[in-house]
Amino acid sequence: MPVLYGIDLKILEGEFIALMGPSGSGKTTLLNLIAGLDRADSGKLTVAGVQISKLSETDLARWRAFHVGFIFQFYNLLPVLSALENVELPLQLRPISRRERREHAVTALELVGLADRLRHHPGELSGGEQQRVAIARAIVTDPSLIVADEPTGDLDKNSAREVLAMLGQLNAEFGKTIIMVTHDPKAAETAGRMCHLEKGVLNTCA
């Protein structure tokens, strides 16, 4: 049974888009397709000039590693690693030295305000701090696209506000293209455009 029907969506470089809609409407599926995590059964999907729907699995994995930063609702941090080591992980695929990986990771953590938490493990951090580590991990490779799936869904109001402010900063100051799935209208207001899905159909996008 199809999850999405007749989606025709153009997102410009540097846009901040919020995908909204009830549970089961296809928001996360659409996000995963754009990020190259899932494959569509039909249609054409082009991201930053690359028709990713035609890439092999190997090339798609490489494309994701170099061009997409991921932020999830439940952080997806490895509990046995420090904040610094978690942020370094996406750089393992890059042909750079360990020292360079460390420098990039430190810079990313400084950018999200966690310069004093480098050696802390996820269990020693608040939910908001863990999500900031996740944001640092998402931006450490300097991706052209950031996808965020309910990034504030597990946070209290203050932490959610901080995370949204950070995403807004990444978009406004660094020109990052951001696509965010959210149920929260307040969170969606951070974005420049809101797209509403209903039962797999894109109803409005303005």
C-alpha positions in Angstrom: 0.0 0.0 0.0 1.5 3.4 -1.0 2.6 5.7 1.8 2.9 8.9 -0.4 0.8 9.9 -3.4 1.8 12.4 -6.1 4.3 14.4 -4.1 5.6 17.4 -6.1 7.8 19.4 -3.8 10.7 21.8 -4.6 12.9 23.0 -1.8 15.4 25.7 -2.5 19.0 25.8 -1.2 19.1 27.6 2.1 15.4 27.0 3.0 14.1 25.9 6.4 11.1 23.7 5.8 8.8 22.2 8.5 6.9 19.0 7.5 3.6 18.7 9.5 0.7 16.4 9.7 -0.9 13.7 11.9 0.8 10.5 12.7 0.8 8.2 9.7 0.6 11.0 7.2 4.0 10.1 5.6 6.1 12.9 7.1 9.0 10.7 8.2 8.8 8.6 5.0 9.2 11.8 2.9 12.1 13.0 5.1 13.8 9.6 4.8 13.4 9.6 1.0 15.0 13.1 0.7 17.8 12.1 3.0 18.5 8.9 1.0 17.6 6.5 3.9 14.6 5.0 2.0 14.0 4.5 -1.7 10.9 5.4 -3.6 9.2 2.8 -5.8 8.6 5.4 -8.5 9.3 9.0 -9.3 12.3 11.2 -9.5 14.2 12.6 -6.5 17.0 15.1 -7.0 18.9 16.7 -4.2 21.6 19.4 -4.8 21.7 18.4 -8.5 22.1 14.7 -7.8 19.4 12.3 -8.8 19.7 10.1 -5.7 16.9 7.8 -6.8 19.3 6.4 -9.4 22.3 5.9 -7.2 23.5 2.4 -6.2 23.4 1.5 -2.5 27.1 2.1 -2.2 27.0 5.5 -3.9 23.9 6.5 -1.9 25.6 5.7 1.4 28.6 7.7 0.3 26.4 10.6 -0.8 24.6 10.6 2.6 27.9 10.6 4.5 29.1 13.7 2.6 26.0 15.7 2.2 23.4 15.0 4.9 23.4 15.6 8.6 20.8 13.7 10.7 19.1 14.8 14.0 16.7 12.4 15.6 14.1 12.7 18.4 16.0 10.3 20.7 19.5 11.6 19.9 20.9 8.2 18.8 24.1 8.8 20.8 26.4 5.9 21.7 26.4 5.8 25.5 29.9 4.4 25.8 31.4 7.3 23.9 32.0 10.8 25.1 30.3 13.8 23.5 33.5 14.5 21.5 33.7 10.9 20.3 30.1 10.8 19.3 30.5 13.9 17.2 33.7 12.5 15.6 31.8 9.4 14.3 30.6 10.8 10.9 34.2 11.9 10.2 35.5 8.3 10.3 34.6 8.0 6.6 36.7 11.1 5.7 40.3 10.8 4.6 41.6 13.1 7.4 43.9 12.6 10.3 42.7 11.8 13.8 43.9 15.3 14.9 41.8 16.9 12.2 38.8 14.9 13.2 39.2 16.0 16.8 39.6 19.7 15.8 36.4 19.5 13.7 34.5 17.9 16.5 35.7 20.4 19.1 34.6 23.3 16.8 31.2 21.7 16.3 30.6 21.3 20.0 31.8 24.9 20.7 29.3 26.1 18.1 26.4 24.4 20.0 27.7 25.8 23.4 29.1 22.5 24.8 32.8 23.3 24.9 32.8 22.4 28.6 31.1 19.0 28.1 33.5 17.4 25.6 34.5 14.5 27.9 31.0 13.9 29.3 29.1 10.8 28.3 25.4 10.9 27.2 24.2 9.6 30.6 25.9 12.6 32.2 24.1 15.2 30.0 20.6 16.6 30.1 18.2 15.9 27.3 18.8 19.3 25.8 22.5 18.8 26.0 22.3 15.4 24.3 20.3 16.9 21.5 22.9 19.6 21.1 25.6 16.9 20.9 23.4 15.4 18.1 23.3 18.7 16.3 27.1 19.0 16.6 27.4 15.5 15.1 25.0 16.5 12.3 27.0 19.6 11.3 30.5 18.3 11.9 30.9 17.2 8.2 29.6 20.6 7.0 26.6 18.9 5.2 24.6 20.7 2.5 21.3 19.3 4.0 20.2 18.8 7.6 17.2 16.6 8.3 15.6 16.6 11.7 12.9 14.2 12.8 10.9 15.5 15.7 14.1 17.1 17.2 12.2 18.7 20.1 9.8 15.8 20.7 11.6 14.5 23.8 12.6 17.8 25.3 11.2 20.2 27.9 10.1 23.6 26.7 13.3 25.5 27.6 15.5 22.8 25.9 13.2 22.7 22.9 13.5 26.5 22.5 17.3 26.3 22.7 17.4 23.6 20.0 15.1 25.4 17.7 17.1 28.6 18.1 20.2 26.6 17.1 18.5 25.3 14.0 17.4 28.8 13.2 20.9 30.0 13.5 22.3 27.2 11.3 19.8 28.3 8.7 20.1 32.1 9.0 23.9 32.4 9.6 25.3 29.4 7.9 22.8 29.0 5.1 22.1 25.4 5.9 19.1 23.8 4.1 17.0 22.2 6.9 14.0 19.9 6.7 12.3 19.3 10.0 9.4 16.9 10.8 7.4 18.1 13.8 3.9 17.8 15.4 4.4 21.0 17.3 3.0 24.2 15.6 5.3 26.3 17.8 8.4 24.4 16.6 7.2 24.8 13.0 7.1 28.5 13.3 10.9 28.5 13.4 10.9 27.4 9.8 10.4 29.7 6.8 7.8 27.4 5.2 5.4 24.8 6.5 4.3 21.9 4.4 1.2 19.8 5.5 0.8 16.1 4.7 -2.5 14.3 5.1 -2.7 10.6 4.4 0.3 10.7 2.1 -0.9 13.7 0.2 0.9 17.1 0.3 -2.0 19.5 0.9 -0.3 22.8 1.4 3.2 24.1 1.4 3.5 27.8 2.1 
